[in-house]
Amino acid sequence: MNANLIEAIHGLIKIKKVDENVVYDALEMMLLTAYKKETGSNGKASVTLDRETGDYKIYAEKTVVETIDPENPEAINQITVEEAKKINPSYEAGDMLRIDVTPKNFGRVAAQTAKQVMIQKLREAERGSIYDEFSGREGDVITGTVKWSESRTIFVDLGRVEGILPYAEQIEGETFQTNDKIKCYVLEVRKTTKGPEIILSRTHPGLLKRLFELEVPEIYSGTVEIKNVVREAGSRSKIAVYAMDPNVDPVGACVGPKGQRVQNIVNELHDEKIDIVRWDEDPAIYIANALSPAKVISVSVWEEEKSSYVIVPDYQLSLAIGKAGQNARLAAKLTNWKIDIKSETQAKEEGFGQDEEMEDDDILGDIEAGGEEDQE
């Protein structure tokens, strides 16, 4: 044991990024295990290690007694007063005695045992370190490199560990090649017997939210707040934003100069369409905004049922509902309101939209759904 070993240990600590105390504790255990393997001793022993020079000592720990009973299981850890006084005349019964039993040379078997213990302890320490690092990143966005795939599961190199992108968390139709850079949402960090397991997602709404937080300084600083995000990953998303300061346009901040901010996110999500809508505490206005890019004539809301009746121009009906009902479905999820959409003609046939009806119902009003951005 010498300074070269200590230097190697410091390098190992830097590479593996584990606590140096864990490494030195493992080294001390390695020495103790090797000593017991070499000598066949089962008695109490301890190790002292100089972390500057690498010098070490192994001590057998003995209790001083008047006589030793061979039948006593603790006899191996005892020494008589007579023998103890040969070492130091001041020893008396009941004292603890440490005897230097450091072997001059360790044998090949002992060295191999020591190596195995050291490797195991370092592996455990590294796993613990990785888990601690990534468990705090659940809900965050992480960038990795596509390493390989198997059974439609993609394995992503995250540096010290591989992340797993299951097929269910992949965007339909999205493909990646080996060595492609990829941004993922850290869905879950699991502790397993084989080490930490990092589960990633490309479909979670949190990915879109975090991308906006990273791309839009006003969101990062808290000037603009994201109220809700809903996604049908790979197809269309809606995000509701709000600014406390009336002088700040939350939608414009998210769109960015010449639409560059939102376009960067659209590119990252491989052309997923994103509707950025203005959140409003008035549910009627919020629902109208959420139906972007459709224009809304009026919205009637019933608070107790959390339901609404929306009237749109005849030519806007298909746009408001969306392909296979997607736009209406996402708007309902975004607002957490049930939305019943009717054209002007349908509303009149059902008795809605008449002037007298509108006057009788104070929660029905004309609404201009301005301030939304649709990425077609």
VEXPA-974701 format. One record per residue (C-alpha): residue in one letter; x, y, z. Coordinates in steps of 0.25 Angstrom, whole numbers, padded with zeros to 4 digits, always signed. Example, Ala and Ser with C-alpha at 12.3 -4.5 7.8 and 13.67 -1.06 7.14 Angstrom:
A+0049-0018+0031
S+0055-0004+0029
This chain:
M+0000+0000+0000
N+0006+0013-0004
A+0004+0027-0010
N+0002+0021-0024
L-0010+0013-0019
I-0016+0026-0012
E-0014+0033-0025
A-0021+0022-0032
I-0033+0023-0022
H-0034+0038-0024
G-0035+0036-0039
L-0046+0025-0037
I-0054+0034-0028
K-0054+0045-0039
I-0058+0035-0050
K-0068+0028-0042
K-0073+0040-0035
V-0075+0033-0022
D-0072+0039-0008
E-0058+0037-0004
N-0062+0032+0010
V-0069+0020+0003
V-0057+0016-0004
Y-0048+0017+0007
D-0058+0009+0016
A-0058-0001+0005
L-0043-0002+0005
E-0042-0004+0020
M-0053-0015+0019
M-0045-0021+0007
L-0032-0021+0016
L-0040-0028+0027
T-0046-0038+0019
A-0033-0041+0012
Y-0026-0043+0026
K-0037-0052+0031
K-0036-0060+0018
E-0021-0061+0019
T-0020-0065+0034
G-0033-0072+0036
S-0036-0064+0048
N-0050-0061+0053
G-0046-0052+0064
K-0049-0037+0065
A-0040-0029+0057
S-0040-0014+0052
V-0032-0007+0041
T-0026+0007+0042
L-0022+0014+0029
D-0014+0026+0026
R-0022+0033+0015
E-0010+0042+0011
T+0001+0031+0010
G-0007+0018+0008
D+0000+0012+0020
Y-0009+0002+0028
K-0009-0006+0041
I-0018-0018+0045
Y-0020-0020+0060
A-0026-0032+0067
E-0035-0027+0078
K-0034-0035+0091
T-0041-0034+0105
V-0031-0036+0117
V-0036-0047+0126
E-0031-0055+0138
T-0033-0068+0131
I-0038-0073+0118
D-0049-0083+0117
P-0047-0091+0104
E-0062-0094+0104
N-0066-0079+0103
P-0069-0075+0089
E-0062-0062+0093
A-0049-0069+0096
I-0043-0065+0083
N-0045-0050+0086
Q-0038-0051+0100
I-0024-0051+0106
T-0019-0054+0120
V-0014-0044+0129
E-0001-0051+0129
E+0001-0051+0114
A-0004-0036+0114
K+0006-0032+0124
K+0017-0037+0115
I+0013-0027+0105
N+0011-0016+0115
P+0012-0017+0130
S+0001-0007+0133
Y-0010-0016+0127
E-0021-0022+0137
A-0033-0031+0135
G-0044-0024+0128
D-0035-0015+0119
M-0036-0015+0104
L-0023-0019+0096
R-0020-0016+0082
I-0009-0025+0076
D-0002-0022+0063
V-0005-0034+0054
T-0002-0028+0040
P+0003-0039+0031
K+0016-0035+0023
N+0010-0041+0010
F-0004-0045+0006
G-0005-0057-0002
R-0011-0059-0016
V-0025-0064-0011
A-0026-0053-0001
A-0022-0042-0011
Q-0033-0048-0020
T-0044-0047-0009
A-0040-0033-0006
K-0041-0029-0020
Q-0055-0035-0021
V-0060-0028-0008
M-0054-0015-0014
I-0061-0016-0027
Q-0075-0020-0020
K-0074-0008-0011
L-0070+0001-0022
R-0082-0004-0030
E-0092-0002-0019
A-0086+0012-0016
E-0087+0016-0031
R-0102+0011-0032
G-0105+0018-0020
S-0099+0031-0025
I-0106+0030-0039
Y-0119+0027-0032
D-0117+0040-0023
E-0114+0048-0035
F-0126+0044-0044
S-0136+0042-0034
G-0136+0057-0032
R-0138+0059-0047
E-0152+0052-0048
G-0161+0062-0056
D-0149+0068-0062
V-0144+0068-0077
I-0131+0061-0080
T-0123+0060-0093
G-0117+0047-0097
T-0112+0039-0108
V-0119+0027-0115
K-0110+0015-0112
W-0118+0003-0117
S-0132-0002-0118
E-0139-0016-0115
S-0153-0020-0116
R-0157-0006-0119
T-0151-0001-0106
I-0140+0010-0108
F-0128+0010-0099
V-0123+0024-0097
D-0108+0027-0092
L-0109+0038-0081
G-0095+0038-0077
R-0093+0029-0065
V-0106+0021-0067
E-0115+0016-0079
G-0129+0022-0079
I-0141+0013-0084
L-0151+0019-0094
P-0162+0009-0094
Y-0171+0007-0107
A-0183+0012-0099
E-0175+0025-0096
Q-0171+0028-0111
I-0178+0037-0121
E-0185+0029-0131
G-0177+0030-0144
E-0165+0036-0138
T-0152+0028-0141
F-0138+0030-0137
Q-0124+0025-0141
T-0112+0021-0133
N-0105+0033-0128
D-0117+0042-0130
K-0118+0053-0119
I-0131+0052-0112
K-0139+0060-0101
C-0147+0052-0092
Y-0156+0054-0079
V-0151+0047-0067
L-0164+0039-0064
E-0159+0030-0052
V-0146+0026-0045
R-0146+0012-0040
K-0137+0005-0030
T-0134-0009-0034
T-0124-0020-0030
K-0117-0017-0043
G-0116-0002-0041
P-0125+0010-0044
E-0134+0009-0055
I-0138+0022-0062
I-0151+0022-0069
L-0153+0032-0080
S-0164+0038-0088
R-0166+0046-0101
T-0182+0046-0099
H-0183+0052-0085
P-0190+0066-0085
G-0178+0070-0075
L-0168+0069-0087
L-0176+0080-0094
K-0177+0089-0081
R-0162+0087-0078
L-0158+0090-0092
F-0166+0103-0091
E-0159+0107-0078
L-0145+0104-0084
E-0149+0112-0097
V-0156+0124-0092
P-0149+0133-0082
E-0162+0139-0077
I-0167+0126-0072
Y-0154+0122-0066
S-0154+0136-0058
G-0168+0134-0054
T-0173+0146-0062
V-0182+0136-0070
E-0189+0124-0063
I-0193+0111-0070
K-0207+0108-0065
N-0209+0095-0072
V-0203+0086-0083
V-0211+0075-0091
R-0205+0066-0102
E-0208+0056-0112
A-0194+0053-0114
G-0189+0054-0129
S-0202+0061-0133
R-0206+0073-0126
S-0204+0080-0112
K-0211+0091-0105
I-0204+0100-0094
A-0211+0111-0086
V-0202+0122-0081
Y-0205+0134-0072
A-0197+0147-0068
M-0200+0155-0055
D-0195+0167-0062
P-0205+0173-0072
N-0194+0179-0080
V-0188+0165-0083
D-0194+0157-0094
P-0192+0143-0090
V-0196+0137-0103
G-0186+0146-0111
A-0175+0142-0101
C-0177+0128-0103
V-0178+0130-0119
G-0165+0138-0118
P-0159+0147-0129
K-0164+0142-0143
G-0169+0130-0136
Q-0155+0125-0133
R-0158+0120-0119
V-0170+0111-0122
Q-0164+0107-0135
N-0152+0101-0127
I-0161+0093-0119
V-0169+0088-0131
N-0156+0084-0137
E-0152+0076-0125
L-0165+0069-0125
H-0164+0066-0140
D-0175+0076-0144
E-0186+0073-0134
K-0196+0085-0135
I-0196+0094-0123
D-0208+0103-0119
I-0204+0114-0109
V-0216+0120-0102
R-0218+0131-0092
W-0223+0126-0079
D-0235+0134-0072
E-0241+0133-0059
D-0255+0135-0066
P-0258+0121-0071
A-0266+0126-0083
I-0254+0134-0088
Y-0244+0122-0085
I-0253+0112-0092
A-0254+0121-0104
N-0239+0123-0104
A-0237+0108-0103
L-0244+0105-0116
S-0234+0112-0124
P-0232+0113-0136
A-0247+0114-0137
K-0254+0127-0134
V-0265+0127-0124
I-0278+0135-0124
S-0283+0132-0110
V-0281+0123-0098
S-0291+0119-0088
V-0286+0112-0075
W-0293+0105-0064
E-0283+0105-0052
E-0289+0093-0044
E-0289+0083-0056
K-0276+0089-0061
S-0282+0089-0075
S-0283+0099-0086
Y-0291+0102-0099
V-0282+0108-0109
I-0288+0115-0122
V-0278+0117-0134
P-0281+0122-0148
D-0286+0111-0157
Y-0273+0111-0166
Q-0265+0109-0153
L-0272+0097-0147
S-0263+0087-0153
L-0250+0095-0149
A-0255+0096-0135
I-0258+0081-0134
G-0246+0077-0141
K-0242+0064-0148
A-0248+0053-0141
G-0253+0063-0130
Q-0238+0065-0126
N-0239+0081-0124
A-0252+0080-0116
R-0246+0068-0108
L-0233+0075-0105
A-0240+0088-0101
A-0249+0080-0091
K-0237+0074-0085
L-0229+0087-0084
T-0241+0095-0077
N-0247+0083-0069
W-0260+0087-0075
K-0270+0079-0083
I-0272+0086-0096
D-0284+0085-0105
I-0281+0092-0119
K-0292+0096-0128
S-0292+0104-0141
E-0301+0117-0141
T-0311+0110-0150
Q-0312+0098-0140
A-0313+0107-0128
K-0325+0115-0134
E-0332+0102-0137
E-0330+0098-0122
G-0334+0111-0117
F-0321+0117-0114
G-0315+0129-0120
Q-0328+0137-0120
D-0326+0151-0115
E-0337+0150-0104
E-0330+0137-0099
M-0317+0144-0098
E-0323+0155-0090
D-0329+0145-0081
D-0316+0137-0078
D-0306+0146-0072
I-0295+0135-0074
L-0297+0135-0089
G-0289+0146-0096
D-0281+0150-0108
I-0267+0146-0108
E-0255+0149-0117
A-0245+0138-0115
G-0233+0147-0118
G-0218+0145-0114
E-0217+0130-0118
E-0206+0125-0127
D-0208+0112-0135
Q-0196+0105-0141
E-0202+0099-0154
